[in-house]
Amino acid sequence: MLLSASLTICLLPLLAVWPALANDLNPCKFGQPCWPSTDEWTAFNHTLGGKLVNARPSAAPCHGADFNEAACESASTNLLNGVWRAENPGALQDLCELPKPLFFFAYF
């Protein structure tokens, strides 16, 4: 009983900051209402001297209106190539985005 009460008291402050933590865990992404408009993006980029990079997912050429067979093949071929990923904004080295079989074998 004492452990349960102590745990409850310790976790109460977490409830107060949970909304902020949840926002940090789920950052704003392209296409969401929180994402800046093209005009806002351009204005912000201007304040930074044009240094912003409009990163696109590396597999974007493999889907929808952005489909490009050659670019898709390049993205597929270089999925695990760290040098290629480093040179392509949006091709982050996040193994969680890999298909499950590749994710598993990436560690072995």
C-alpha positions in Angstrom: 0.0 0.0 0.0 2.8 2.4 0.9 4.6 1.6 -2.4 1.5 2.2 -4.4 0.9 5.6 -2.7 4.6 6.6 -3.2 4.5 5.6 -6.9 1.3 7.6 -7.4 2.9 10.7 -5.8 6.0 10.3 -7.9 4.0 9.9 -11.1 1.6 12.9 -10.6 4.1 15.5 -11.9 4.4 13.4 -15.1 0.7 13.9 -15.7 1.2 17.6 -15.7 3.9 17.5 -18.4 2.4 14.6 -20.5 0.8 16.8 -23.2 4.1 18.5 -23.8 5.9 15.2 -23.9 3.4 13.7 -26.3 3.9 16.7 -28.7 7.6 16.1 -28.6 7.1 12.4 -29.4 4.8 13.3 -32.3 6.4 16.2 -34.1 4.5 18.1 -36.8 4.9 16.4 -40.2 4.3 17.5 -43.8 0.6 17.5 -44.6 -0.6 18.1 -41.1 -2.4 21.3 -40.2 0.5 22.4 -38.0 2.9 22.3 -41.0 3.8 25.7 -42.3 2.3 26.9 -45.6 4.6 27.5 -48.6 4.6 31.2 -47.9 5.5 30.7 -44.2 8.2 28.2 -45.2 9.7 30.7 -47.7 9.6 33.6 -45.2 11.3 31.5 -42.5 13.9 30.2 -45.0 14.6 33.9 -46.0 15.3 34.7 -42.3 17.9 31.9 -42.2 19.6 33.0 -45.4 18.1 30.2 -47.6 19.6 27.4 -45.5 16.5 25.3 -45.0 16.3 22.1 -46.9 12.9 20.8 -47.8 13.6 17.2 -47.1 11.5 14.5 -48.8 11.3 10.9 -47.7 13.8 8.9 -49.8 11.1 6.6 -51.1 8.8 9.5 -52.3 9.7 8.7 -55.9 8.2 5.3 -55.5 4.7 6.5 -54.7 1.8 8.5 -56.1 2.3 11.6 -58.2 6.0 11.7 -57.4 6.6 8.3 -59.1 9.9 8.2 -60.9 11.2 4.7 -61.9 14.9 5.6 -62.0 14.8 7.5 -58.7 12.8 4.8 -57.1 15.3 2.2 -58.2 18.1 4.3 -56.8 16.3 4.7 -53.5 15.6 0.9 -53.3 19.2 0.0 -54.2 20.7 2.4 -51.7 18.4 1.7 -48.8 21.2 0.5 -46.5 24.0 2.7 -48.0 24.9 5.1 -45.3 26.9 7.4 -47.6 24.0 7.7 -50.0 21.6 8.3 -47.1 23.9 11.0 -45.7 24.0 12.8 -49.1 20.2 12.8 -49.5 18.1 14.9 -47.0 15.1 12.9 -46.0 16.9 9.6 -46.3 17.5 9.5 -42.5 19.4 6.6 -41.0 16.4 5.3 -39.0 16.4 1.5 -39.1 12.8 1.5 -37.8 11.6 2.7 -41.2 13.1 -0.4 -42.9 10.8 -3.3 -43.8 10.8 -5.9 -41.0 13.1 -8.5 -42.6 15.7 -5.8 -43.5 15.4 -4.3 -40.1 16.1 -7.6 -38.5 19.1 -8.4 -40.7 20.6 -4.9 -40.4 21.8 -5.8 -37.0 23.4 -9.1 -37.9 
